[in-house]
Amino acid sequence: MAGNPLPPWGAPSIEPKRKFKYQMTIGGIPAWSIITSSRPKYTITTGARHNYLGHEFKFPGRVTYGDITVTLVDMINVDVAGQLLKVIESAGYKRPNQWSEDPANYRKTFSKKAFVGTLGEIAIRVINGEGETAEKWTLKNAWISGVDFGDLNYGSEDNLNISITLVFDYADVEINQALLDAN
């Protein structure tokens, strides 16, 4: 029969990637405190354009990766908010009440090198039913560009969440070929 057959959804070996089957590592923040994360996304800009007579011809430009938003649940006994503040301070931030008479202290500010060194490898692993990594995204040169410590509300019993925005230069993806070859 010509063409592609329908996918064998009834076969026990078929397993779609699922939204809830993932683990993310961000520095020393516990993986189980991470509630949601987007996967990397990128756009290809329209670079050069060439006009000739009544036509416009377009050529691809740069690949630009978008920011990733991660939501974490804050806990009293783990203090995710405090851990995030320590990350930002380790990356070079000094509140004015932390300045000293030493100019080297209050002139210090953020650096990409310090952020990347403090956070270490940031990775998102999509896992299968057996806990094996099916897909691993590694964010290269990532740093935190925003933190939202969430809203308080007397009328809500929800967990207190923190949202962070991660900026990165690019992402590597590794696909577990052994899982592909198993089908």
C-alpha positions as CSV (number, residue, x, y, z in Angstrom):
1,M,0.0,0.0,0.0
2,A,1.4,3.4,-1.0
3,G,1.8,6.3,1.4
4,N,2.4,6.3,5.2
5,P,0.3,4.0,7.3
6,L,-1.6,5.4,10.3
7,P,0.5,5.5,13.5
8,P,0.0,2.3,15.6
9,W,-1.4,4.0,18.7
10,G,-2.6,0.7,20.0
11,A,0.9,-0.7,20.1
12,P,2.4,-1.0,23.6
13,S,5.7,0.4,22.4
14,I,4.3,3.8,21.4
15,E,4.7,6.4,24.1
16,P,4.2,10.1,23.5
17,K,6.2,12.6,25.5
18,R,4.0,13.9,28.3
19,K,4.0,17.4,29.9
20,F,4.2,16.1,33.5
21,K,7.1,13.7,32.8
22,Y,10.1,16.0,33.2
23,Q,12.8,17.1,35.6
24,M,14.6,20.4,35.5
25,T,17.9,21.4,37.3
26,I,18.6,25.0,38.2
27,G,21.7,25.3,40.4
28,G,20.9,24.1,43.9
29,I,17.1,24.6,43.7
30,P,15.3,21.4,44.4
31,A,13.9,19.8,41.2
32,W,10.7,18.9,43.0
33,S,9.9,22.6,43.7
34,I,9.7,23.4,40.0
35,I,6.0,23.3,38.9
36,T,6.1,24.5,35.2
37,S,8.7,25.3,32.6
38,S,8.6,26.1,29.0
39,R,11.0,24.3,26.6
40,P,13.4,26.4,24.5
41,K,11.9,28.2,21.5
42,Y,13.6,30.2,18.8
43,T,12.8,32.4,15.8
44,I,14.7,32.9,12.6
45,T,14.6,36.5,11.6
46,T,14.1,37.7,8.1
47,G,17.5,38.9,7.2
48,A,18.4,40.5,4.0
49,R,15.8,41.4,1.4
50,H,16.5,41.9,-2.3
51,N,14.1,43.8,-4.5
52,Y,14.1,43.2,-8.2
53,L,11.6,44.7,-10.5
54,G,8.2,43.9,-8.9
55,H,9.4,41.2,-6.6
56,E,11.0,41.0,-3.1
57,F,13.2,38.0,-2.3
58,K,13.9,37.2,1.4
59,F,16.8,35.5,3.0
60,P,17.0,33.9,6.5
61,G,18.9,35.9,9.1
62,R,19.8,35.1,12.7
63,V,18.4,32.4,15.1
64,T,17.2,34.1,18.2
65,Y,16.3,32.1,21.3
66,G,13.4,33.3,23.4
67,D,13.3,33.5,27.2
68,I,12.1,30.6,29.3
69,T,9.6,31.1,32.2
70,V,9.8,28.7,35.2
71,T,7.3,28.6,38.0
72,L,8.4,27.2,41.4
73,V,6.5,26.6,44.6
74,D,8.0,28.5,47.6
75,M,8.3,26.5,50.8
76,I,9.0,27.4,54.4
77,N,11.5,24.7,55.2
78,V,13.4,24.9,51.9
79,D,13.0,28.7,51.3
80,V,13.2,28.8,47.5
81,A,12.9,32.6,47.6
82,G,15.9,32.9,49.8
83,Q,17.9,30.6,47.5
84,L,17.0,32.8,44.5
85,L,18.2,35.9,46.4
86,K,21.5,34.1,47.2
87,V,21.9,33.3,43.5
88,I,21.4,36.9,42.6
89,E,23.8,38.1,45.3
90,S,26.4,35.5,44.2
91,A,26.1,36.8,40.7
92,G,27.2,40.2,41.9
93,Y,24.2,42.1,43.3
94,K,24.8,44.1,46.5
95,R,21.9,45.9,48.2
96,P,22.9,49.4,49.4
97,N,22.8,48.3,53.1
98,Q,25.5,45.7,52.2
99,W,27.9,48.3,51.0
100,S,31.1,49.0,53.0
101,E,33.6,51.8,52.9
102,D,35.7,49.6,50.6
103,P,35.0,50.9,47.0
104,A,35.6,47.4,45.7
105,N,32.5,46.3,47.6
106,Y,30.0,48.8,46.4
107,R,31.3,49.0,42.8
108,K,30.8,45.3,42.2
109,T,27.8,44.4,40.0
110,F,26.5,41.6,37.9
111,S,28.5,39.6,35.4
112,K,27.4,36.9,33.0
113,K,30.4,34.8,34.2
114,A,29.3,35.0,37.8
115,F,25.6,34.2,37.0
116,V,26.5,31.2,34.8
117,G,29.0,30.0,37.4
118,T,26.5,30.3,40.2
119,L,23.6,28.6,38.4
120,G,25.7,25.8,36.8
121,E,24.1,23.6,34.2
122,I,20.5,24.3,33.6
123,A,18.8,21.3,32.0
124,I,15.3,20.1,31.2
125,R,15.0,16.4,30.9
126,V,11.8,14.8,29.4
127,I,11.5,11.3,30.7
128,N,9.6,8.2,29.7
129,G,7.6,5.8,31.9
130,E,10.7,4.0,33.1
131,G,12.4,7.3,34.1
132,E,14.9,7.3,31.3
133,T,15.8,10.6,29.7
134,A,14.2,10.7,26.3
135,E,15.2,14.3,25.5
136,K,17.6,16.7,27.3
137,W,17.7,20.4,26.7
138,T,20.8,22.3,28.1
139,L,20.6,26.1,28.3
140,K,23.9,27.6,27.5
141,N,25.2,30.7,29.4
142,A,21.8,31.1,31.2
143,W,21.1,33.7,33.8
144,I,18.1,35.0,35.6
145,S,16.6,38.2,34.1
146,G,13.5,38.4,36.3
147,V,12.0,37.2,39.5
148,D,8.3,37.5,40.5
149,F,7.7,36.4,44.1
150,G,4.0,36.1,43.6
151,D,0.8,37.5,45.1
152,L,-0.6,37.1,48.6
153,N,-4.3,36.7,49.0
154,Y,-6.4,36.1,52.1
155,G,-9.1,34.4,50.0
156,S,-6.9,31.8,48.5
157,E,-5.5,28.5,49.8
158,D,-3.2,28.0,46.8
159,N,0.6,27.5,47.2
160,L,2.7,30.6,47.0
161,N,4.5,30.5,43.7
162,I,7.6,32.2,42.3
163,S,8.2,32.9,38.6
164,I,11.6,33.4,37.1
165,T,12.7,34.3,33.6
166,L,15.8,32.7,32.2
167,V,17.7,34.2,29.4
168,F,20.3,32.2,27.5
169,D,22.4,32.3,24.4
170,Y,21.4,29.0,22.8
171,A,20.3,25.5,23.8
172,D,21.7,22.1,23.0
173,V,19.3,19.2,22.7
174,E,20.2,15.5,23.1
175,I,17.7,12.8,21.9
176,N,18.1,9.4,23.4
177,Q,18.7,7.4,20.2
178,A,18.4,4.0,22.1
179,L,14.7,4.8,22.7
180,L,14.1,5.7,19.1
181,D,15.9,2.5,17.9
182,A,13.8,0.4,20.3
183,N,10.7,0.8,18.1
